[in-house]
Amino acid sequence: MPVFKMEYPTFTDFNPSCSLNAFLQAKFKTKNSHEYRYYLQHNAENIQKYFAQNALKDYKGCTVCPNCAKALDFRGQPLTK
């Protein structure tokens, strides 16, 4: 039986999507679901970049290996703080 390797197990999030949506609504201070959806549609790239830049903050002592660098690379642009 072949063994399958997970390439990016660090980035798997098993939290329910409603908790992520509640976090984002509070972070971006949207008042209702219509305003929240509008914000997501017009700021998607900024939100993706925010998550990519903050992906490894919870992992103390973790350095960016080539696999993680490739996963966190945002549209070919290096991630800078």
RODO-2510 file (C-alpha; in nm, 4 decimals, decimal comma):
residues 81
     n   res          X          Y          Z
     1     m     0,0000     0,0000     0,0000
     2     p     0,1499     0,3375    -0,0985
     3     v     0,2191     0,5960     0,1679
     4     f     0,0944     0,9455     0,0930
     5     k     0,2786     1,2439     0,2305
     6     m     0,0915     1,5584     0,3289
     7     e     0,2777     1,8488     0,1757
     8     y     0,1536     2,1315     0,3977
     9     p    -0,0044     1,9880     0,7139
    10     t     0,0860     2,3054     0,9051
    11     f    -0,1754     2,5035     0,7159
    12     t    -0,4730     2,2761     0,7763
    13     d    -0,7395     2,4414     0,9889
    14     f    -1,0147     2,2266     1,1346
    15     n    -1,2090     2,5143     1,2901
    16     p    -1,5628     2,5680     1,1599
    17     s    -1,5982     2,8310     0,8896
    18     c    -1,8476     3,0249     1,1040
    19     s    -1,5731     3,0963     1,3595
    20     l    -1,3431     3,2265     1,0842
    21     n    -1,6240     3,4432     0,9462
    22     a    -1,7021     3,5809     1,2937
    23     f    -1,3315     3,6609     1,3451
    24     l    -1,3070     3,8371     1,0084
    25     q    -1,6310     4,0324     1,0605
    26     a    -1,5005     4,1585     1,3948
    27     k    -1,1532     4,2334     1,2555
    28     f    -1,2818     4,4331     0,9585
    29     k    -1,5669     4,5904     1,1590
    30     t    -1,8431     4,5062     0,9134
    31     k    -2,1953     4,5640     1,0408
    32     n    -2,3910     4,2991     0,8514
    33     s    -2,3456     4,0081     0,6123
    34     h    -2,3980     4,2253     0,3028
    35     e    -2,1225     4,4668     0,4065
    36     y    -1,8973     4,1719     0,5013
    37     r    -1,9432     4,0041     0,1628
    38     y    -1,8767     4,3322    -0,0188
    39     y    -1,5575     4,3794     0,1844
    40     l    -1,4385     4,0261     0,1056
    41     q    -1,5060     4,0680    -0,2658
    42     h    -1,3208     4,3965    -0,2940
    43     n    -1,0283     4,3163    -0,0626
    44     a    -0,9629     3,9468    -0,1309
    45     e    -0,5967     3,9874    -0,2265
    46     n    -0,5205     4,1947     0,0854
    47     i    -0,6907     3,9346     0,3047
    48     q    -0,4952     3,6510     0,1390
    49     k    -0,1705     3,8403     0,1892
    50     y    -0,2594     3,9052     0,5565
    51     f    -0,3115     3,5324     0,6176
    52     a     0,0058     3,4384     0,4276
    53     q     0,2175     3,6846     0,6272
    54     n     0,0756     3,5716     0,9613
    55     a     0,0653     3,1971     0,8907
    56     l     0,3733     3,1025     1,0911
    57     k     0,3419     3,3411     1,3873
    58     d     0,1929     3,0723     1,6120
    59     y     0,4772     2,8302     1,5419
    60     k     0,7626     2,9475     1,7634
    61     g     1,1064     2,8545     1,6389
    62     c     0,9765     2,7581     1,2961
    63     t     1,1835     2,8838     1,0083
    64     v     1,0553     2,9112     0,6565
    65     c     1,1753     2,6031     0,4725
    66     p     1,1560     2,5832     0,0896
    67     n     0,8187     2,4029     0,1032
    68     c     0,6668     2,6631     0,3339
    69     a     0,8180     2,9475     0,1334
    70     k     0,6543     2,8120    -0,1799
    71     a     0,3203     2,7714    -0,0014
    72     l     0,3352     3,1209     0,1489
    73     d     0,4594     3,2924    -0,1656
    74     f     0,1916     3,5392    -0,2674
    75     r     0,1636     3,5534    -0,6466
    76     g     0,5371     3,5369    -0,6935
    77     q     0,6050     3,8316    -0,4633
    78     p     0,8269     3,7750    -0,1592
    79     l     0,6500     3,8180     0,1713
    80     t     0,7738     4,1201     0,3612
    81     k     0,6569     4,2606     0,6906
***
